[in-house]
Structures are given as structure tokens and as C-alpha cells.
Amino acid sequence: MKNGNVWSASTGRINLTDRLYFRKLLETCVLAAGDYQIGRVTGKNSVNFGYPSAQCRG
């Protein structure tokens, strides 16, 4: 997923590389918060967070 691609049954493939929280997460490997945004899929206001997996440092 380091390429930013995620998949869900409801939306298909989405790429997260343009989201601040995702770029911060890859750079720091710690909990990362994004900015206020309007969801691409839901159209709802949100602030997203990313938490690293155990593979982040590997």
C-alpha cells in the first residue's frame, strides 16, 4: 500500500497519495493527521488519520 492504492467493495480502487495524512505517515511512520477535507467518495467533511502497520519500518 505504499503506492497509495486501497480497494473496497463499495468504491473500487482509490489512491491516497494526494492526502496529507498519507504522505506524513510514509515519511514518519507514526500516527499522522491530515487537514480538513471533503471526502472524494462520501462528499462529507472530515479530518483523516493514518496509523502505521508493523511493516512500516521494514
C-alpha positions as CSV (number, residue, x, y, z in Angstrom):
1,M,0.0,0.0,0.0
2,K,3.0,2.3,0.0
3,N,1.9,3.3,-3.5
4,G,-1.3,4.7,-2.0
5,N,-3.7,2.3,-3.7
6,V,-6.5,0.9,-1.5
7,W,-9.5,-1.1,-2.6
8,S,-13.0,-1.5,-1.2
9,A,-16.1,-3.3,-2.5
10,S,-18.2,-0.2,-2.4
11,T,-15.8,2.2,-4.3
12,G,-13.2,0.1,-6.1
13,R,-9.7,1.4,-6.2
14,I,-8.8,4.8,-4.6
15,N,-5.3,6.4,-4.4
16,L,-4.4,8.3,-1.3
17,T,-1.0,9.8,-2.3
18,D,-2.6,13.2,-2.6
19,R,-3.7,13.2,1.0
20,L,-1.5,14.9,3.6
21,Y,-2.0,12.3,6.3
22,F,-0.8,9.5,4.0
23,R,2.3,11.4,2.9
24,K,3.1,12.2,6.6
25,L,2.6,8.6,7.6
26,L,5.0,7.3,4.9
27,E,7.6,10.0,5.9
28,T,7.4,9.5,9.7
29,C,6.0,6.0,10.4
30,V,4.0,7.5,13.4
31,L,0.3,8.5,13.8
32,A,-0.4,11.2,11.2
33,A,-3.2,13.7,11.0
34,G,-4.4,15.3,7.8
35,D,-6.1,18.6,7.1
36,Y,-9.8,19.3,6.9
37,Q,-11.1,17.8,3.6
38,I,-14.2,16.8,1.8
39,G,-14.2,13.1,1.1
40,R,-13.9,12.1,-2.5
41,V,-16.3,9.1,-2.1
42,T,-18.7,10.3,0.6
43,G,-18.7,14.1,-0.1
44,K,-18.6,14.6,3.7
45,N,-16.4,16.9,5.8
46,S,-13.6,15.0,7.6
47,V,-10.2,15.0,9.1
48,N,-8.4,11.8,8.5
49,F,-5.7,10.0,10.5
50,G,-3.3,7.3,9.4
51,Y,-1.6,4.8,11.8
52,P,1.4,2.7,10.6
53,S,1.3,-1.0,10.3
54,A,4.0,-3.2,11.8
55,Q,5.6,-3.3,8.3
56,C,6.2,0.5,8.2
57,R,9.8,0.4,9.2
58,G,10.6,-2.7,7.3
